[in-house]
Amino acid sequence: MYYLFVIILIIITTYLLKIIFSISFKQAKEIGKNKELDEKMKKYPQNRIICEYFLRKLKNNEVKIEESKESKSCMYIVVSNKIELGDIENTYTKIQTIAHECIHSIQDKKLLYFNFFFSNLYFIFSFIIIILQLIFNLHIKNFLLITLFIMAFIYYIIRTYLENDAMIKARFLAKEYLEEVKISDENEIKKIIENYDELNKVGIKCVNYSLYLTTIIPIILFCIVCFIYNL
């Protein structure tokens, strides 16, 4: 019953957090789609050029840039010091998205490396103990569960700090870019930034909630396996 209680408690907490913070992935997706603003992005340079501009502005010219037409996402990989740009050429959010990844590239390298290795350690450790519990019904279940909770907490704190820092700063870096290149007039820039603000208001909460969900999934799976063995 102990593990069932933990599962129920996590599910209730998850649902309450969604209500309290008014999490709406659908709303975030809708704000991120704006045909009028997407059309205006056609007059802006290609993603690589924008990325190079941000890196020069941030005085970080050592980062490698790779483009992939098969992916719709962008990311900074600290171990290879590389920014991967997905196929976001025709979306108005691309300027802020690229700024976000460039900001990741100048964050504290100790934190970035710790996040990379610790997150992999957390998920590998989770996978191993779930498999071992399935096979051997371990006698140190409670110890492993507490360890999972501690690792999950550390992972979540570090990851959300890095993401929130990049998301907040990206808005201002994107605004500087729009004003400096002067491709759009003041009204267009104002409209783009207003949409960024609206997107961030919803999106930052959604990102934090998504990270929370990713973090607790291994804990729930481990508890389910432990509960089944206790039946």
C-alpha positions as CSV (number, residue, x, y, z in Angstrom):
1,M,0.0,0.0,0.0
2,Y,3.0,2.3,0.7
3,Y,3.9,2.4,-3.0
4,L,0.4,2.8,-4.1
5,F,0.1,5.8,-1.8
6,V,3.2,7.4,-3.3
7,I,1.8,6.9,-6.8
8,I,-1.5,8.5,-5.9
9,L,0.2,11.3,-4.1
10,I,2.4,12.1,-7.1
11,I,-0.7,11.9,-9.5
12,I,-2.7,14.3,-7.3
13,T,0.2,16.7,-6.9
14,T,0.8,16.7,-10.7
15,Y,-2.9,17.4,-11.4
16,L,-3.0,20.2,-8.7
17,L,0.2,21.8,-10.2
18,K,-1.5,21.8,-13.6
19,I,-4.5,23.6,-12.2
20,I,-2.6,26.0,-10.0
21,F,-0.3,27.1,-12.8
22,S,-3.0,27.0,-15.5
23,I,-0.8,24.8,-17.7
24,S,-2.1,24.7,-21.3
25,F,0.2,23.1,-23.9
26,K,-2.6,23.7,-26.5
27,Q,-2.6,27.4,-25.8
28,A,1.2,27.6,-26.0
29,K,1.1,25.8,-29.4
30,E,-1.6,28.2,-30.7
31,I,0.4,31.3,-29.6
32,G,3.4,29.9,-31.3
33,K,1.5,29.7,-34.6
34,N,0.9,33.1,-36.3
35,K,0.6,33.1,-40.1
36,E,0.9,36.9,-40.3
37,L,4.1,37.0,-38.3
38,D,5.4,33.8,-39.9
39,E,5.1,35.5,-43.3
40,K,7.1,38.5,-42.1
41,M,10.0,36.1,-41.2
42,K,10.7,35.5,-44.9
43,K,12.5,38.8,-45.2
44,Y,14.9,37.9,-42.4
45,P,18.2,36.1,-42.9
46,Q,18.6,32.3,-42.7
47,N,18.9,30.6,-39.3
48,R,22.6,30.2,-39.5
49,I,23.2,33.9,-40.1
50,I,21.0,34.9,-37.2
51,C,22.8,32.4,-35.0
52,E,26.2,33.7,-36.0
53,Y,25.0,37.2,-35.2
54,F,23.9,36.3,-31.7
55,L,27.2,34.4,-31.0
56,R,29.2,37.4,-32.1
57,K,27.1,39.7,-29.9
58,L,27.6,37.3,-27.0
59,K,31.4,37.1,-27.8
60,N,31.2,33.4,-28.2
61,N,32.5,32.6,-31.7
62,E,33.9,29.1,-30.9
63,V,30.5,27.4,-31.1
64,K,29.9,25.1,-34.0
65,I,26.6,25.5,-35.9
66,E,24.9,22.6,-37.6
67,E,21.6,22.6,-39.5
68,S,19.1,19.7,-39.9
69,K,16.1,19.9,-42.1
70,E,14.8,16.6,-40.5
71,S,14.3,18.1,-37.1
72,K,11.9,20.8,-35.9
73,S,13.9,21.5,-32.7
74,C,17.0,23.4,-31.8
75,M,19.5,22.5,-29.0
76,Y,22.9,23.4,-27.6
77,I,25.1,20.4,-26.9
78,V,27.8,21.3,-24.3
79,V,30.1,18.2,-24.8
80,S,30.6,19.1,-28.5
81,N,30.1,22.9,-28.0
82,K,27.6,22.8,-30.9
83,I,24.2,24.4,-31.7
84,E,21.9,22.2,-33.8
85,L,19.3,24.2,-35.7
86,G,16.2,22.4,-36.8
87,D,13.9,23.4,-39.6
88,I,12.3,26.5,-38.1
89,E,13.0,28.8,-41.0
90,N,9.4,30.0,-41.5
91,T,8.2,30.5,-37.9
92,Y,8.2,33.9,-36.2
93,T,9.5,32.3,-33.0
94,K,12.8,31.3,-34.7
95,I,14.6,34.5,-33.6
96,Q,13.8,33.9,-29.9
97,T,14.5,30.2,-30.2
98,I,17.9,30.7,-31.7
99,A,18.7,33.3,-29.1
100,H,17.7,30.8,-26.4
101,E,20.2,28.2,-27.6
102,C,23.0,30.9,-28.0
103,I,22.4,31.9,-24.4
104,H,22.8,28.3,-23.3
105,S,26.2,28.3,-25.0
106,I,27.5,31.1,-22.6
107,Q,26.0,29.7,-19.4
108,D,28.2,28.4,-16.6
109,K,30.1,25.4,-18.2
110,K,30.2,23.6,-14.8
111,L,26.5,23.7,-14.6
112,L,26.0,22.6,-18.2
113,Y,28.4,19.7,-17.9
114,F,26.9,18.7,-14.6
115,N,23.4,18.8,-16.1
116,F,24.5,16.7,-19.0
117,F,26.2,14.0,-17.0
118,F,23.8,14.0,-14.0
119,S,20.7,13.8,-16.2
120,N,22.1,10.8,-18.1
121,L,23.1,9.2,-14.8
122,Y,19.6,9.8,-13.3
123,F,17.8,8.1,-16.2
124,I,20.3,5.3,-16.6
125,F,20.1,4.6,-12.8
126,S,16.3,4.7,-13.0
127,F,16.2,2.2,-15.9
128,I,18.7,-0.2,-14.1
129,I,16.9,-0.3,-10.8
130,I,13.4,-0.7,-12.5
131,I,14.8,-3.7,-14.4
132,L,16.5,-5.1,-11.3
133,Q,13.3,-4.7,-9.3
134,L,11.3,-6.5,-12.0
135,I,13.7,-9.4,-12.0
136,F,14.9,-9.8,-8.4
137,N,12.3,-7.9,-6.2
138,L,15.1,-6.0,-4.3
139,H,15.0,-5.7,-0.5
140,I,16.3,-2.1,-0.6
141,K,13.3,-0.7,-2.4
142,N,12.8,2.2,0.1
143,F,16.4,3.2,0.0
144,L,16.3,3.2,-3.9
145,L,13.1,5.2,-3.9
146,I,14.5,7.9,-1.6
147,T,17.7,8.0,-3.8
148,L,15.4,8.5,-6.9
149,F,13.6,11.4,-5.2
150,I,16.9,13.1,-4.2
151,M,18.4,12.6,-7.7
152,A,15.1,13.8,-9.3
153,F,15.1,17.0,-7.2
154,I,18.7,17.8,-8.1
155,Y,18.1,17.2,-11.8
156,Y,15.0,19.3,-11.8
157,I,16.5,22.3,-9.9
158,I,19.6,22.4,-12.2
159,R,17.6,21.9,-15.5
160,T,14.9,24.4,-14.7
161,Y,17.5,27.0,-13.7
162,L,19.3,26.6,-17.0
163,E,16.1,26.7,-19.1
164,N,14.4,29.6,-17.2
165,D,17.6,31.6,-17.5
166,A,17.8,31.1,-21.2
167,M,14.1,31.6,-21.8
168,I,14.0,34.9,-19.9
169,K,17.1,36.4,-21.5
170,A,16.3,35.2,-25.0
171,R,13.3,37.6,-25.2
172,F,15.6,40.6,-24.6
173,L,18.3,39.4,-27.0
174,A,15.7,38.8,-29.7
175,K,14.4,42.3,-29.2
176,E,17.9,43.8,-29.5
177,Y,18.4,41.9,-32.7
178,L,15.1,43.1,-34.2
179,E,15.8,46.7,-33.3
180,E,19.4,46.6,-34.6
181,V,18.9,44.9,-38.0
182,K,15.9,47.2,-38.7
183,I,14.3,44.8,-41.2
184,S,10.9,45.4,-39.6
185,D,9.4,48.7,-38.7
186,E,8.6,49.7,-35.1
187,N,5.0,48.4,-35.2
188,E,6.1,45.0,-36.5
189,I,8.8,44.7,-33.9
190,K,6.3,45.7,-31.2
191,K,3.9,43.1,-32.4
192,I,6.5,40.3,-32.6
193,I,7.8,41.1,-29.0
194,E,4.2,41.2,-27.7
195,N,3.7,37.7,-29.1
196,Y,7.0,36.6,-27.5
197,D,5.9,38.0,-24.2
198,E,2.5,36.2,-24.5
199,L,4.2,33.0,-25.6
200,N,6.7,33.1,-22.7
201,K,4.0,33.8,-20.2
202,V,2.4,30.5,-21.1
203,G,5.5,28.7,-22.4
204,I,7.8,29.0,-19.4
205,K,5.2,27.4,-17.2
206,C,4.7,24.6,-19.8
207,V,8.4,23.9,-20.1
208,N,8.8,23.7,-16.3
209,Y,5.8,21.4,-16.0
210,S,7.2,19.2,-18.8
211,L,10.5,18.9,-17.0
212,Y,8.6,18.0,-13.9
213,L,6.7,15.2,-15.8
214,T,9.9,13.9,-17.3
215,T,11.5,13.9,-13.8
216,I,8.7,12.0,-12.0
217,I,8.1,9.3,-14.7
218,P,11.0,7.0,-13.5
219,I,9.7,7.4,-9.9
220,I,6.2,6.4,-10.8
221,L,7.4,3.4,-12.9
222,F,9.6,2.2,-10.0
223,C,6.7,2.5,-7.5
224,I,4.4,0.6,-9.9
225,V,6.9,-2.3,-10.1
226,C,7.3,-2.3,-6.3
227,F,3.5,-2.2,-5.8
228,I,3.0,-5.2,-8.1
229,Y,5.5,-7.3,-6.2
230,N,3.8,-6.4,-2.9
231,L,0.4,-7.7,-4.1
